[in-house]
Amino acid sequence: MNWIIIENNKKINALDIPTISIEEIKSDVKKMKMRVIGFFGKREFENIRLYVVLADDKVGKLYVTSAIFSPDTKSYESFTQDIPAFHIFEREFYEEFGIEPLNHPWLKPVRNNQDKYPFFEMQGEDIHQVAVGPIHAGVIEPGHFRFMCMGEKVYDLEIMLGYQHRGVEDLFLQNKRYNNRLAESVCGDSVIGYNMAYSQAMEALSDTKISNKAQIIRRVALEMERIAIHIGDMGAIAGDMAYLMGASIFGITRTLVINTMLEISGSRFGRGLINVGGVNFDIDEKMSDKIIEMLDGVAKTVDRTTKVMLKKPTCISRMERTGVVSSESAKALGAVGMAARSSGVDIDSRFDFNDSWYTSLDVVKPFKATGDVHSRFTLRYKEIKQSMQIIKKLLSKLKEFKDEPAKIVPSYNLAANSFVISMTEGWRGEIVHIAITGANGELLRYKMKDPSFNNWYMLAMAVRNNGVSDFPLCNKSFNLSYCGNDL
């Protein structure tokens, strides 16, 4: 077979990954009709090996293959012509290794924007451009937005990122020990999601089996992170509609969740909670009761505020039919996570990739949304309720494992010539970490994909045919990550 089939967080021998031609890969991808989650290169002496990873969400399996490019190979025929979701992956691969995807429809820089960036231009007497950023009127990271408008109507938005050149993936290769502090610092609003993905990858490579207690505590923290950010985003959406009561109440309510995380781990964002080998802090019965009491109080406030807000005609009129991305567009662009689900694309790696801690729970999935700001707001509310349900069920299970250790001493020897994919459903969507080791167990390649990498173009699509003044609302409704893109 041209592809090796693997599972999430299960290592395989990297030497077992097939090597086929790029033409065969392209032909297979068109037939298989699966979702791309990995398309990246690794130097092997004079050659470049391209790895391609597809996800079959229906059965929770991952398909991996590779192709070798010799030094003489300068190009290949682009996948994006047939499958638009490959566009950002091929652009990144070209930027890093210089192998051109011929006939790519949008071959522009992903991160290397130092030279003159080829912005899309529209001609016409009434066409004007509106430039926003990269420096913004707030404490946020840099990114440039270029609008093509006629009057107040936006015809096109082009987003230029890449202002932060951190080299995070290479930093993982420089440290001979585990580096949880780096993992949780990659994307500051997804501390738990990133640290969990990294830890699971290292545990798979080192054959470290963590306790049931540690697995549950990690997932409780992951869902608390989801709740906190979703509540904060609901407040941000309210603020951009000038509904200041909602902005204030949601802002205060979010604080109750992150302050509880502070009580658990000493950090409001969960820094230092997760380590390879488990977790550094336990959740005893007293803390479990405190978490549940906090969630019950938060639920009442969120319920009341959301219901009042969704009855206000001024709020409804600002959200409904604003920033619409259809299900067809979301699928074509390879959208993931909350952004995909808000357009009616039912993917969620917690439930799709055989995480028994989630699949064993009887939880209600959120509604099928319609792709506008209203859907993205309401989906957050539904996911908050879902996460609260999950946390309560997990804390009930935690009692069964109260005598287990929260952390064990992990093995520091990674398996030689191994390959592992670790996917964690962060609050934005799937966080993907891929690690490859060499003959001595050393890390040769560490590849990460933030959900924002998939979803930035969703924002560009959402603002088309909307007013310029709708952009802040659309932007907040996605709340994508600059640093998740600028690795």
DRENBATOR-647500 format. One record per residue (C-alpha): x negated, y, z negated; residue in three letters. Coordinates in pm, 1 decimal, decimal comma. Each point is the difference from the previous one (the first is absolute). Layout:
X Y Z ALA .
...
END
This chain:
0,0 0,0 0,0 MET .
-113,0 355,7 75,1 ASN .
96,7 126,5 -347,9 TRP .
-55,3 -121,1 -354,4 ILE .
303,4 22,8 -229,0 ILE .
-63,4 119,4 -354,1 ILE .
189,5 126,1 -304,3 GLU .
-19,3 317,0 -202,5 ASN .
-278,7 -9,9 -262,7 ASN .
-133,1 -338,3 118,7 LYS .
-357,9 -10,3 124,5 LYS .
-108,5 -191,8 306,7 ILE .
-335,5 -82,2 155,5 ASN .
-80,8 295,6 223,5 ALA .
-177,4 -237,9 238,0 LEU .
335,1 -171,5 65,2 ASP .
148,4 314,9 154,2 ILE .
26,9 -64,2 374,4 PRO .
-198,8 203,1 249,0 THR .
186,5 56,1 326,1 ILE .
-1,5 260,8 274,8 SER .
167,8 335,4 -47,7 ILE .
223,3 -84,5 297,3 GLU .
117,9 -317,7 -174,3 GLU .
72,2 197,0 -318,2 ILE .
204,2 253,5 190,5 LYS .
197,2 -272,8 176,4 SER .
65,9 -179,1 -330,4 ASP .
106,2 317,6 -180,1 VAL .
259,5 76,3 266,8 LYS .
142,7 -352,3 -29,7 LYS .
-9,9 -27,8 -379,8 MET .
194,6 323,6 -59,7 LYS .
-138,5 43,3 -351,7 MET .
-103,9 309,5 -190,6 ARG .
-360,5 121,7 8,1 VAL .
-152,9 66,2 -343,3 ILE .
-368,1 -21,0 88,7 GLY .
-211,1 96,8 303,4 PHE .
-356,5 79,2 -100,5 PHE .
-360,7 -75,0 85,2 GLY .
-314,1 -130,5 -165,8 LYS .
-354,7 20,9 133,7 ARG .
-171,9 -333,1 58,6 GLU .
-356,6 64,9 111,4 PHE .
35,3 163,4 343,8 GLU .
366,8 -92,9 37,6 ASN .
328,4 130,5 -138,1 ILE .
255,2 -250,8 -125,3 ARG .
359,4 122,9 17,6 LEU .
241,6 -154,9 -251,9 TYR .
372,3 6,3 72,0 VAL .
253,4 -82,6 -272,5 VAL .
372,7 -45,5 60,9 LEU .
273,2 -44,0 -260,6 ALA .
298,8 -231,4 31,1 ASP .
231,6 155,3 -258,0 ASP .
268,2 -263,3 47,7 LYS .
-214,6 -285,1 -134,0 VAL .
-262,1 193,3 -196,0 GLY .
-300,1 -107,7 207,8 LYS .
-295,5 191,5 142,0 LEU .
-166,4 -80,3 332,3 TYR .
-367,0 85,4 56,6 VAL .
-225,7 -21,1 303,3 THR .
-303,7 183,8 135,8 SER .
-183,5 102,8 315,4 ALA .
-366,6 78,2 61,0 ILE .
-110,9 311,3 187,8 PHE .
-356,6 -11,0 131,1 SER .
-210,1 318,8 17,3 PRO .
86,0 22,0 369,1 ASP .
375,8 10,6 -66,5 THR .
122,3 357,7 7,1 LYS .
375,6 -45,4 34,1 SER .
301,6 -230,1 5,8 TYR .
358,6 46,3 113,9 GLU .
204,0 168,9 -273,7 SER .
261,7 -190,4 -200,4 PHE .
192,4 322,2 -66,3 THR .
144,7 17,1 350,5 GLN .
217,2 -300,1 -86,7 ASP .
15,1 23,9 -381,3 ILE .
-1,6 360,7 -128,7 PRO .
-71,7 -108,8 -358,8 ALA .
-360,4 -70,6 102,3 PHE .
-65,3 365,8 88,6 HIS .
-154,9 106,9 -332,3 ILE .
-196,3 -324,1 -43,8 PHE .
-156,6 25,7 345,3 GLU .
-83,5 366,5 -53,5 ARG .
-178,9 -83,6 -324,5 GLU .
-189,7 -290,4 158,2 PHE .
-111,2 219,7 291,5 TYR .
-105,6 277,9 -234,4 GLU .
-213,8 -236,2 -207,2 GLU .
-157,2 -216,2 270,6 PHE .
36,9 191,0 327,4 GLY .
175,4 -282,0 190,5 ILE .
273,7 173,1 197,0 GLU .
355,3 -134,4 29,9 PRO .
63,8 83,5 363,7 LEU .
329,9 172,4 83,3 ASN .
75,4 68,9 -364,4 HIS .
270,2 271,6 14,8 PRO .
-120,9 204,5 -299,1 TRP .
-372,1 -64,4 -47,0 LEU .
-76,3 273,3 -251,6 LYS .
-215,5 10,0 -312,8 PRO .
132,1 -154,7 -320,8 VAL .
-262,4 148,5 -232,6 ARG .
-284,2 148,6 208,3 ASN .
148,4 338,5 84,2 ASN .
-316,2 213,6 -12,4 GLN .
-2,9 57,1 375,2 ASP .
272,8 191,8 180,8 LYS .
315,8 -199,2 -59,7 TYR .
211,0 -51,9 316,3 PRO .
335,4 125,5 -125,9 PHE .
309,3 -71,9 203,6 PHE .
114,8 314,5 178,6 GLU .
339,7 104,2 135,5 MET .
46,7 266,2 264,6 GLN .
286,8 245,3 25,6 GLY .
77,4 364,8 -52,9 GLU .
190,6 -60,7 -324,3 ASP .
-233,3 -267,9 -140,2 ILE .
-208,3 98,7 -299,2 HIS .
-226,8 -184,9 -241,0 GLN .
13,0 -5,4 -376,8 VAL .
-315,5 -114,9 -179,1 ALA .
4,5 -115,3 -362,4 VAL .
-311,1 -100,4 -194,2 GLY .
-245,9 -155,4 -48,0 PRO .
-8,2 216,9 -314,3 ILE .
345,5 7,8 -155,0 HIS .
178,7 223,8 -248,9 ALA .
-19,3 -262,8 -272,1 GLY .
-230,7 -243,2 -170,7 VAL .
11,2 -262,1 274,1 ILE .
-252,1 -157,0 230,7 GLU .
-94,0 138,8 343,1 PRO .
193,9 -75,6 316,0 GLY .
90,8 203,2 307,6 HIS .
349,1 12,3 154,4 PHE .
53,7 154,2 345,3 ARG .
362,3 64,0 104,9 PHE .
117,4 65,2 354,8 MET .
317,4 204,3 -32,1 CYS .
258,3 190,4 193,2 MET .
148,3 246,1 -243,3 GLY .
52,4 -194,6 -321,6 GLU .
35,8 -337,3 173,7 LYS .
-293,9 -242,9 -21,1 VAL .
-68,6 -191,7 319,2 TYR .
-317,8 -168,1 -115,6 ASP .
-219,4 -26,4 -308,2 LEU .
-360,0 -111,9 14,9 GLU .
-171,7 -97,8 -325,0 ILE .
-378,2 23,3 -24,7 MET .
-161,7 -162,4 -302,5 LEU .
-354,7 -112,9 -74,4 GLY .
-129,1 293,4 -202,6 TYR .
-124,9 -224,6 -279,5 GLN .
-297,3 -217,4 89,1 HIS .
-37,0 -219,2 -305,3 ARG .
-129,1 -329,2 140,7 GLY .
197,3 -193,9 -260,8 VAL .
-11,0 -336,4 175,6 GLU .
-379,7 6,2 13,2 ASP .
-17,7 91,0 -369,6 LEU .
149,0 -338,8 -85,9 PHE .
-291,6 -167,3 176,8 LEU .
-261,7 188,2 -200,6 GLN .
106,1 -124,0 -342,5 ASN .
-116,9 -348,4 -97,0 LYS .
254,8 -26,7 -281,9 ARG .
374,2 48,2 5,0 TYR .
110,4 358,4 46,3 ASN .
352,4 45,3 -131,2 ASN .
-67,3 365,7 -71,4 ARG .
-65,1 62,2 368,7 LEU .
306,1 -200,9 103,2 ALA .
234,7 203,1 -219,1 GLU .
-155,8 325,5 125,0 SER .
58,2 -54,4 372,4 VAL .
351,8 144,8 -11,4 CYS .
82,6 183,1 -321,8 GLY .
378,1 -47,9 6,5 ASP .
-28,9 -374,9 65,1 SER .
-244,3 -98,6 -275,7 VAL .
178,1 -323,8 -90,1 ILE .
70,5 -104,2 358,4 GLY .
-360,0 45,0 117,9 TYR .
-160,0 -150,0 -309,3 ASN .
231,8 -298,9 16,6 MET .
-77,7 -66,7 367,0 ALA .
-375,3 25,8 -65,1 TYR .
9,7 -218,6 -311,5 SER .
202,7 -270,1 171,5 GLN .
-244,5 -6,2 291,9 ALA .
-299,1 -37,2 -232,8 MET .
177,7 -265,0 -208,5 GLU .
79,4 -199,9 312,2 ALA .
-362,9 19,2 114,8 LEU .
-136,5 -98,3 -342,4 SER .
260,2 -269,0 -77,9 ASP .
100,9 192,9 -311,0 THR .
342,4 -106,1 -128,2 LYS .
154,5 267,2 -219,3 ILE .
264,7 -66,3 -262,9 SER .
374,3 18,2 54,5 ASN .
5,6 279,0 -256,1 LYS .
-243,5 209,7 204,5 ALA .
193,5 -60,6 321,5 GLN .
323,3 117,5 -161,3 ILE .
-155,8 309,9 -156,7 ILE .
-149,3 99,2 336,1 ARG .
341,5 -19,7 164,4 ARG .
169,8 189,7 -279,8 VAL .
-256,8 277,8 51,8 ALA .
48,2 -11,7 378,1 LEU .
374,5 49,0 -38,7 GLU .
-50,2 280,0 -253,9 MET .
-225,6 172,8 251,9 GLU .
272,6 -37,9 262,3 ARG .
265,6 143,8 -232,4 ILE .
-213,0 295,9 -106,2 ALA .
-98,9 106,3 351,8 ILE .
349,6 -49,0 141,2 HIS .
149,3 218,9 -273,6 ILE .
-264,8 264,7 63,2 GLY .
71,3 -10,9 373,2 ASP .
373,9 37,8 -58,5 MET .
-82,9 312,2 -198,5 GLY .
-225,0 127,7 279,6 ALA .
279,1 -52,8 256,1 ILE .
241,0 185,8 -228,2 ALA .
-250,8 282,9 -32,5 GLY .
-37,6 35,2 375,5 ASP .
376,5 40,1 26,1 MET .
-14,1 269,7 -270,9 ALA .
204,5 -223,3 -231,1 TYR .
-208,5 97,8 -299,8 LEU .
208,6 -182,3 -258,9 MET .
-76,6 -333,3 167,1 GLY .
-366,9 89,4 43,9 ALA .
-32,7 82,6 -369,3 SER .
186,5 -301,6 -134,9 ILE .
-176,0 -252,8 224,5 PHE .
-335,8 156,0 -84,0 GLY .
60,8 -33,0 -372,7 ILE .
137,2 -352,4 36,6 THR .
-302,7 -120,5 194,6 ARG .
-214,2 109,9 -292,1 THR .
178,5 -245,2 -231,0 LEU .
-110,4 -288,9 223,0 VAL .
-363,4 101,2 37,5 ILE .
-27,3 85,0 -369,5 ASN .
104,1 -357,8 -73,5 THR .
-277,1 -117,5 231,1 MET .
-230,9 220,0 -206,9 LEU .
107,2 -186,5 -313,4 GLU .
-74,7 -334,4 166,7 ILE .
-338,0 76,3 156,5 SER .
-122,0 340,1 -118,1 GLY .
62,8 153,0 343,2 SER .
322,8 145,8 137,5 ARG .
-86,9 -146,9 339,9 PHE .
-112,4 -341,7 -124,0 GLY .
-370,9 52,7 51,8 ARG .
-197,3 -266,3 -183,2 GLY .
294,0 -236,5 -36,9 LEU .
-98,3 -259,2 262,5 ILE .
-333,6 -177,6 20,6 ASN .
-116,1 -300,2 197,1 VAL .
94,8 -279,7 -239,3 GLY .
327,3 149,8 -122,3 GLY .
96,9 315,8 -187,1 VAL .
-176,1 196,8 -271,0 ASN .
313,9 74,1 -201,6 PHE .
275,5 -227,1 -128,5 ASP .
372,7 69,1 -13,9 ILE .
130,8 -146,7 -323,7 ASP .
363,2 -35,4 -100,7 GLU .
9,1 342,0 -162,8 LYS .
-133,6 165,8 314,7 MET .
242,5 -203,1 214,1 SER .
290,5 135,6 -203,1 ASP .
-137,7 351,4 36,9 LYS .
-26,5 -37,3 379,0 ILE .
357,5 -127,3 24,5 ILE .
130,0 281,2 -220,9 GLU .
-183,0 252,5 216,4 MET .
138,3 -153,0 320,0 LEU .
356,2 6,3 -132,3 ASP .
-31,4 367,8 -83,3 GLY .
-162,0 80,9 333,6 VAL .
269,0 -195,9 186,4 ALA .
278,2 207,6 -155,5 LYS .
-169,4 326,7 90,4 THR .
-85,6 -108,7 354,2 VAL .
352,8 -137,1 54,7 ASP .
165,8 318,1 -121,2 ARG .
-229,3 238,5 187,3 THR .
13,7 -197,5 325,2 THR .
379,5 -27,7 -3,1 LYS .
42,4 372,5 -63,3 VAL .
-252,2 83,9 270,5 MET .
161,3 -228,5 258,7 LEU .
337,2 165,7 -57,1 LYS .
-127,6 347,2 79,9 LYS .
86,1 100,0 359,4 PRO .
-311,4 219,4 20,9 THR .
-224,7 -295,9 -83,2 CYS .
182,1 -242,4 227,5 ILE .
-8,6 239,9 294,2 SER .
-376,7 46,3 -37,8 ARG .
-72,6 -374,5 -16,0 MET .
247,5 -171,2 230,9 GLU .
-112,9 -27,4 363,3 ARG .
-323,5 181,9 -84,6 THR .
-328,1 -163,0 98,4 GLY .
153,7 -310,6 155,9 VAL .
-225,4 -287,5 106,8 VAL .
194,2 -283,8 160,5 SER .
-51,4 -364,4 -85,1 SER .
-130,3 -58,9 352,1 GLU .
-262,2 275,5 -34,4 SER .
-103,2 -120,3 -345,8 ALA .
-54,3 -354,6 129,2 LYS .
-185,7 118,5 308,5 ALA .
-235,2 217,1 -207,2 LEU .
-69,0 -280,0 -248,1 GLY .
147,1 187,5 -297,0 ALA .
-35,3 -164,6 -339,5 VAL .
132,1 30,3 -352,2 GLY .
257,6 252,9 -108,6 MET .
-25,5 191,8 328,8 ALA .
86,5 -316,4 195,2 ALA .
277,5 -104,4 -235,1 ARG .
152,6 348,5 15,7 SER .
40,6 -55,4 375,5 SER .
159,0 -340,7 -46,4 GLY .
-311,6 -215,5 49,8 VAL .
17,6 -265,0 -272,3 ASP .
-362,9 -70,7 -97,1 ILE .
-139,7 -19,5 -351,8 ASP .
-315,6 -199,9 -71,1 SER .
110,8 -64,4 -359,6 ARG .
276,1 -225,3 126,9 PHE .
-126,0 -94,0 347,1 ASP .
-339,9 -144,1 -95,1 PHE .
81,4 -261,1 -261,5 ASN .
-71,9 187,3 -321,4 ASP .
183,8 -236,7 -232,2 SER .
18,7 260,8 -276,4 TRP .
230,1 200,1 228,9 TYR .
169,9 -268,2 206,4 THR .
110,5 -185,4 -312,9 SER .
192,1 305,6 -118,4 LEU .
361,5 53,4 97,2 ASP .
-19,3 366,5 96,6 VAL .
223,6 204,8 224,1 VAL .
-171,0 132,8 311,7 LYS .
61,8 368,2 81,8 PRO .
253,6 102,7 261,1 PHE .
-67,2 6,1 372,4 LYS .
-90,9 361,8 70,1 ALA .
40,3 214,6 311,3 THR .
-330,6 183,0 29,4 GLY .
71,8 357,3 -110,1 ASP .
-112,3 199,0 -306,5 VAL .
319,9 -104,6 -176,3 HIS .
-94,3 -365,4 52,1 SER .
-353,7 54,2 -125,7 ARG .
132,7 179,9 -308,5 PHE .
268,3 -260,1 -71,5 THR .
-234,0 -291,7 63,3 LEU .
-234,5 134,7 -265,6 ARG .
290,0 7,5 -244,2 TYR .
95,7 -358,3 87,8 LYS .
-361,0 -117,9 -32,7 GLU .
-29,7 165,6 -341,0 ILE .
301,4 -201,9 -115,3 LYS .
-143,9 -314,6 157,8 GLN .
-338,6 49,4 -166,4 SER .
163,7 49,9 -337,5 MET .
183,2 -329,1 46,6 GLN .
-327,1 -171,4 97,0 ILE .
-190,2 139,2 -301,1 ILE .
264,9 -118,4 -245,8 LYS .
-1,8 -350,0 146,2 LYS .
-381,5 -11,9 -1,6 LEU .
-18,6 117,9 -361,1 LEU .
244,0 -274,7 -94,3 SER .
-232,4 -254,7 165,9 LYS .
-301,3 155,3 -173,0 LEU .
118,9 -136,6 -334,3 LYS .
-65,7 -354,4 126,5 GLU .
-370,6 79,6 42,6 PHE .
-66,0 217,7 -305,0 LYS .
-279,2 -230,1 -121,3 ASP .
-192,6 12,2 327,8 GLU .
-303,0 229,6 37,5 PRO .
54,1 329,3 180,4 ALA .
-345,3 -27,0 159,1 LYS .
-257,0 -269,3 63,0 ILE .
-364,6 36,3 96,3 VAL .
-2,2 -34,0 378,1 PRO .
-258,7 -177,7 208,7 SER .
-235,1 252,3 161,2 TYR .
-91,5 -237,4 282,9 ASN .
203,5 57,1 314,3 LEU .
50,4 -291,9 236,5 ALA .
-236,7 1,6 297,6 ALA .
121,3 60,7 355,8 ASN .
353,0 70,7 -116,3 SER .
289,6 214,4 115,6 PHE .
297,6 116,3 -207,4 VAL .
296,6 230,4 50,9 ILE .
164,5 159,4 -302,7 SER .
330,7 181,0 52,0 MET .
176,0 194,1 -275,7 THR .
328,0 185,8 48,2 GLU .
-82,7 341,4 -139,7 GLY .
271,0 263,2 -31,0 TRP .
-74,3 126,7 354,1 ARG .
-21,9 -349,6 145,3 GLY .
-250,2 -276,2 56,6 GLU .
-356,6 67,9 -110,6 ILE .
-229,1 -238,3 188,8 VAL .
-352,3 -89,1 -114,0 HIS .
-211,4 -241,0 207,4 ILE .
-335,7 -128,3 -122,1 ALA .
-261,2 -203,0 190,3 ILE .
-306,5 -154,3 -162,8 THR .
-330,3 -122,2 143,9 GLY .
-213,7 -309,8 -48,2 ALA .
-105,4 105,0 -351,1 ASN .
343,4 111,0 -114,2 GLY .
-79,4 366,5 57,9 GLU .
273,2 232,0 127,7 LEU .
-62,6 70,9 368,0 LEU .
321,6 187,4 79,9 ARG .
269,5 153,1 -214,7 TYR .
295,9 131,3 196,8 LYS .
294,9 188,1 -145,6 MET .
328,3 117,5 149,2 LYS .
226,4 244,0 -178,1 ASP .
368,9 2,1 98,8 PRO .
-42,1 362,9 105,8 SER .
-234,4 -121,0 276,2 PHE .
307,8 -153,9 163,1 ASN .
247,2 269,2 -92,8 ASN .
-151,0 342,2 81,7 TRP .
137,1 -17,8 352,5 TYR .
345,2 -66,8 -149,8 MET .
-11,6 353,9 -140,5 LEU .
-89,8 140,9 341,3 ALA .
301,0 -178,8 148,4 MET .
229,1 108,8 -283,5 ALA .
-40,9 375,1 55,9 VAL .
72,3 -5,3 372,0 ARG .
311,4 202,5 84,6 ASN .
20,0 131,3 -355,4 ASN .
-62,3 355,0 -118,3 GLY .
-344,1 110,9 -115,0 VAL .
150,5 63,3 -343,4 SER .
95,3 -369,1 -20,4 ASP .
-363,4 -108,6 10,5 PHE .
-74,3 33,5 -374,4 PRO .
309,1 -206,6 -77,7 LEU .
-91,9 -267,8 255,1 CYS .
-358,6 -3,0 -123,9 ASN .
102,9 -45,6 -364,1 LYS .
246,0 -273,0 94,8 SER .
-293,6 -212,1 123,4 PHE .
-269,5 129,9 -239,4 ASN .
-285,0 -156,9 194,6 LEU .
-359,5 -16,0 -118,9 SER .
-284,2 204,7 148,8 TYR .
-268,0 -190,9 -187,8 CYS .
164,0 -330,7 92,6 GLY .
-76,2 92,7 360,0 ASN .
-336,0 170,4 -57,8 ASP .
-193,2 -297,1 -133,2 LEU .
END
